[in-house]
Amino acid sequence: MRAGFAMVMAIASTGACSKAAAPAASDAWVRLAAVPGRPAAAYFTLHGGAGAATLAQVSAPGVARIELHESRMTGNGMMAMNALADVPVPAGATVKFAPAGNHAMLFGVPADVKPGGTLVLTFRFSDGTAVQAPAKVFGAGEAGL
């Protein structure tokens, strides 16, 4: 009886403390540009796994290219946007990509990507791990998630 109880407690405690082995992505959404042909923006949340990871690339079917960017306030009160080569995702941490912060720019979005639709984003990490998340598509000026 005592050995059985100890076994159950050991199993229960490991489940309570475990983290996902691989990073994950959630809450993805895309805002289309007001002018067709201009870049769209994607926002999402990355969740670190058991070990540190580095986001190296994002892709989506039919999209010509996706760049990672950051927006930040400069010393003179102006917003500046800079390209990011990659994004660290610490173990167990949450990294948000949101308006006025980190985001992904989608260039060459197919004409059939419309508000109300879904675009699947693939997140590739420097260790070769790839995870996907469906992104709800919003029109220019619409509030996202």
PyMOL commands that set and color helices and strands:
alter all, ss='L'
color gray80, all
select helices_A, chain A and resi 2-17
alter helices_A, ss='H'
color red, helices_A
select strands_A, chain A and resi 24-31+40-47+53-59+65-73+79-84+87-89+94-97+103-107+118-125+130-138
alter strands_A, ss='S'
color yellow, strands_A
deselect
rebuild
show_as cartoon
